[in-house]
Each structure stands twice: as structure tokens, then as C-alpha cells.
Amino acid sequence: MLRRSVIAMFLAMACPAFAAGYDDYMRGVEAMHAPNTDLAIQSFTQALADGDLAATYVPVAHFYRAAAYLAKGQCATALADLDEAIKLKADYLDAVMLRANALRCLDRKDDAVADLNAAVALSPTAVIYRARGQFRWNIGQFADAAGDFAEVARLDHKSAYPVLWFAISVARTGSLDQDKFAKMVSDLDVDDWPMPLLDFFRGRSDPDKVYREAADNATAAADQKCEADFYIAEWRLTHGEVPTAKSLLQQAANECPHNFVEYGAAMTDLRRVP
């Protein structure tokens, strides 16, 4: 009986210390959801310092702390955490993807592409190809971006946007193969928005008609208008109509929700188009 009491007392004393790392880790996770990046960084730092965090959670703690640092614009510090996370877990896809963002933040574009290549090797899915295509488009690698978006379109017939991005990417190289483009459109399992934009790129419509069709859906009219501004701007850029294109890009930047890919792309082109 005495022996059991001693063991129980020992466990009662030991458990709080043993659980400290996990408690701090969970506090960090909750802070990320809040979001409270400062508390998240503090909590994950403590979890890693406690010395009793299970090995499975260690690379994840580095990943989450990196995400918090990146949200604060501390890109080099985030990169150090992501390097450690990937060192501990080489196939940590989310960490590889986030490290590409940190590298881009540090203007290390080639290294970022290398990480995205590694991500594709780990998970050759439409989501990863699309992320690499978007990144390549943002840094002006339009031919490579077009290849990625073509692969996304091959893998996913239920979204028309990769086909649009293929069109605007390959058009920036100076040549849009209309036959290939038409085949990609015909393979789509989509018959609503943004099909009017695809018809426009195929020469079967005009901007006025696109805007009319964008306005038909009362609940999505504003979002579709901002998308129409962006994609029509891209078409005008490839046809040398730079002043009109820049005006439309500015409209898209003003109107599009900031979580829309078109918002970020419009801002990118406003910076790089003379």
C-alpha cells in the first residue's frame, strides 16, 4: 500500500513537468487560431525549451512558430525555423511550401522555386502545381507558369480558373495556341462563371458582354466584376493596350477582396508594368 502511495505521489509530481511542453504547444496552437502571433511565438518557444515535447511535435512547433514569424514579416527568423522543421522531417510538405514563401519574402526566388519543385515531387497534385504556377507567374516566368497551369487543368476539370491562368501566362510569352486553348476549355466540366471570360479569350465575346454576364449574379456581381477587370486587363496588356490595362488593374486592386488571387496579381502587375 505504501509503495502504491509513493508511486502515485511521484506521478503527481512528475506529470506537470512532463506535460509542460505539450501544454505550451497547445497554447501556441490556440494562439495561432486566435490569431495572436506574439503569444504563439512565446508559447512555441517555451514548448521547444521545455525539453519534454514529444519528438512528433517538435518539427510542427518549428513550423507554427515560423508561420507566426512570417505573419509579422520576420522572414529570416521564419526561415531558420523552417530549415529546422525540414531537417527533422524531410517530407514535411507544409513546411516546404511555407519555406518557399519565406524565401520569396527574402527575394531568394530561385531557392523558392527549388522548394516548390520539391513540393511537386512530394505531392504532384493540382493544388501544388497551381501554387508553383502562381509563384512562377508572379516572378515573370510565364512559360513555366503556363506549363503548371496546363497540368492543373489536366488534373482538375471542375475549375475554369487554371485554364484562364494558362491563357494569361502563355499570352505573355507572345503566343496563345488557340487550338490547345479550345481543347482545354472543351474538357472543362463547367458552364457558368468564369466561362464568359474564357469565351472572351477565345474571341467569342467582348468586354461589354463579359461585364453584363458578371452583373447577372446579384450575390457575386462585385467579385465577378473585379475578376473581369483583372483578366480583361491581362488580355489588353498582351495586345499592347497598356494605359487601359493599367486602369483596369487599378480597378481590380481597388475592388477585389484581398484574399482573391486576382488582387495580389493585379498589385504585382501594377508594380512591373511600365
C-alpha positions in Angstrom: 0.0 0.0 0.0 2.8 2.3 0.9 4.6 1.5 -2.3 1.5 2.5 -4.3 1.2 5.8 -2.4 4.8 6.6 -3.2 4.3 5.9 -6.9 1.1 7.9 -7.0 2.9 10.9 -5.3 5.8 10.6 -7.7 3.5 10.6 -10.8 1.6 13.6 -9.4 4.8 15.5 -9.0 6.2 14.4 -12.4 3.2 14.8 -14.7 3.0 18.6 -14.6 6.7 18.8 -15.6 6.3 16.1 -18.2 3.3 17.8 -19.7 4.8 21.3 -19.8 6.0 21.1 -23.4 2.7 19.8 -24.7 0.7 22.4 -22.7 2.8 25.2 -24.1 2.5 23.7 -27.6 -1.3 23.6 -27.3 -1.3 27.2 -26.0 0.6 28.1 -29.1 -1.8 26.3 -31.4 -4.7 28.2 -29.8 -2.9 31.5 -30.1 -2.4 30.8 -33.9 -6.2 30.3 -34.2 -6.9 33.5 -32.3 -4.8 34.8 -34.0 -2.2 36.2 -31.6 1.2 35.8 -33.2 3.2 37.2 -30.2 1.6 34.7 -27.8 2.1 31.9 -30.4 5.8 32.7 -30.7 6.2 32.9 -27.0 4.3 29.6 -26.4 6.1 27.6 -29.1 9.5 28.9 -27.9 8.7 27.8 -24.4 7.4 24.4 -25.7 10.7 23.8 -27.5 12.7 24.9 -24.5 10.8 22.7 -22.0 12.7 19.7 -23.2 9.9 17.2 -22.9 7.9 17.9 -26.1 7.3 14.6 -27.9 9.5 14.3 -31.0 6.5 14.2 -33.3 5.5 17.7 -32.2 8.9 19.3 -32.5 9.0 20.0 -36.2 5.4 21.1 -36.1 6.2 23.6 -33.3 9.0 25.0 -35.5 6.5 25.2 -38.4 3.9 27.1 -36.5 6.4 29.4 -35.0 7.8 30.1 -38.5 4.2 30.9 -39.7 3.8 33.4 -36.8 7.2 35.0 -37.6 6.2 35.2 -41.3 2.9 36.9 -40.4 5.0 39.5 -38.6 7.3 40.0 -41.6 10.3 38.4 -39.8 11.2 36.3 -42.8 14.8 35.4 -41.9 13.7 34.1 -38.5 10.9 32.2 -40.0 13.3 30.6 -42.5 15.6 29.3 -39.6 12.6 27.6 -38.1 11.5 26.1 -41.4 15.0 24.8 -42.1 14.9 23.1 -38.7 11.5 21.6 -39.3 12.5 20.2 -42.7 15.8 18.9 -41.2 13.8 16.9 -38.7 11.1 15.8 -41.2 12.4 15.9 -44.8 9.0 15.1 -46.3 7.1 17.9 -44.3 5.2 19.3 -47.3 3.6 22.2 -45.5 7.0 23.3 -44.2 8.5 23.1 -47.7 5.6 25.2 -49.1 5.9 27.7 -46.3 9.7 27.9 -46.7 9.1 28.9 -50.4 7.1 31.8 -49.1 9.8 32.8 -46.6 12.5 32.6 -49.4 10.3 34.7 -51.7 10.0 37.2 -48.9 13.8 37.4 -48.7 13.9 37.8 -52.6 15.6 34.4 -53.0 13.4 33.5 -56.0 15.5 30.6 -57.3 15.6 28.9 -53.9 11.9 29.4 -53.6 11.3 27.7 -56.9 13.6 24.9 -55.8 11.4 24.3 -52.8 8.2 24.4 -54.9 9.8 21.8 -57.2 10.5 19.7 -54.1 6.8 20.1 -53.1 5.7 18.9 -56.5 7.9 15.9 -56.1 6.4 15.2 -52.7 2.8 15.7 -53.8 2.2 16.1 -57.6 -1.4 17.4 -57.1 -3.4 20.1 -58.7 -3.1 22.3 -55.6 0.7 22.1 -55.6 1.1 22.6 -59.3 -1.2 25.6 -59.0 0.8 27.1 -56.2 4.0 26.7 -58.3 2.3 28.2 -61.3 1.1 31.2 -59.4 4.6 31.8 -57.9 6.2 31.5 -61.4 3.7 33.9 -62.8 4.4 36.4 -60.0 8.1 36.4 -60.7 7.7 36.6 -64.5 8.4 33.0 -65.5 5.4 32.9 -67.8 6.2 29.9 -69.9 6.9 27.7 -66.9 3.8 29.1 -65.2 1.7 28.2 -68.3 3.1 24.6 -68.1 2.0 24.3 -64.5 -1.5 25.7 -65.2 -1.9 23.3 -68.1 -1.1 20.4 -65.7 -3.6 21.7 -63.2 -6.2 21.8 -65.9 -5.4 18.3 -66.9 -5.8 17.1 -63.3 -8.9 19.2 -62.4 -11.7 19.6 -65.0 -14.1 21.2 -62.5 -12.3 24.6 -62.2 -12.0 27.0 -65.2 -9.6 29.3 -63.4 -6.4 27.3 -64.2 -7.4 27.5 -67.9 -7.7 31.2 -67.6 -4.3 31.4 -65.9 -2.8 29.2 -68.7 -4.2 31.7 -71.2 -2.9 34.8 -69.5 0.5 33.1 -68.8 1.2 31.8 -72.3 -0.1 35.0 -73.9 2.6 36.9 -72.0 5.2 34.8 -73.9 3.7 36.2 -77.2 1.8 33.2 -78.4 -1.5 31.6 -77.4 -2.2 28.4 -79.2 -5.9 28.8 -79.7 -6.4 25.1 -80.7 -4.8 23.9 -77.4 -6.7 26.5 -75.5 -10.0 25.4 -77.1 -9.3 21.8 -76.2 -8.7 22.8 -72.6 -11.9 24.7 -72.5 -13.9 21.9 -74.0 -12.5 19.5 -71.4 -13.9 21.6 -68.6 -16.9 20.4 -66.6 -18.1 24.0 -66.0 -20.8 26.0 -67.7 -21.1 29.1 -65.5 -18.7 31.9 -64.4 -15.9 32.4 -65.4 -16.9 30.8 -68.8 -17.7 34.3 -70.2 -14.1 35.2 -69.7 -12.9 32.1 -71.5 -15.2 32.9 -74.4 -13.7 36.4 -74.4 -10.2 35.0 -74.6 -11.3 32.7 -77.5 -12.6 35.7 -79.4 -16.3 34.7 -79.0 -17.3 37.7 -76.8 -16.4 41.2 -76.0 -15.8 43.1 -72.7 -19.2 44.6 -72.6 -20.8 41.2 -72.8 -18.5 39.9 -70.1 -19.4 42.7 -67.7 -23.1 42.2 -68.4 -22.8 38.5 -67.6 -20.7 39.3 -64.5 -23.6 41.5 -63.2 -26.3 38.8 -63.8 -25.5 37.1 -60.4 -26.5 39.7 -57.8 -24.8 37.9 -54.9 -21.4 37.6 -56.8 -21.6 40.6 -59.1 -18.9 42.7 -57.3 -16.5 39.8 -57.1 -17.1 38.8 -60.8 -16.6 42.5 -61.8 -13.2 42.6 -60.1 -12.2 39.4 -61.8 -13.4 40.7 -65.2 -11.3 43.8 -64.7 -8.2 41.7 -64.0 -8.5 39.2 -66.8 -9.5 41.8 -69.4 -6.6 43.9 -68.2 -4.3 40.9 -68.9 -5.7 40.5 -72.4 -5.2 44.2 -73.1 -1.6 44.0 -71.9 -0.8 41.3 -74.4 -2.4 43.4 -77.1 -0.3 46.5 -76.3 -3.1 48.5 -74.7 -1.0 49.4 -71.7 -2.8 52.5 -70.4 -6.2 50.8 -70.5 -4.8 47.7 -68.9 -3.2 49.6 -66.1 -6.5 51.4 -65.4 -8.3 48.1 -65.2 -5.6 46.6 -63.0 -6.0 49.5 -60.6 -9.7 48.9 -60.6 -9.1 45.3 -59.7 -6.7 46.3 -57.0 -9.3 48.7 -55.5 -12.3 46.3 -55.8 -11.1 42.7 -55.3 -11.1 41.2 -51.8 -7.6 41.0 -50.6 -7.8 37.2 -50.3 -8.5 36.9 -54.0 -5.6 35.8 -56.1 -6.6 38.4 -58.7 -5.9 41.1 -56.1 -2.3 40.1 -55.5 -1.7 39.5 -59.2 -3.1 43.0 -60.0 -0.8 44.5 -57.5 2.1 42.6 -58.9 1.4 43.8 -62.5 0.9 47.4 -61.4 4.4 47.3 -59.9 6.1 45.7 -63.0 4.2 47.1 -66.0 5.8 50.4 -67.1 
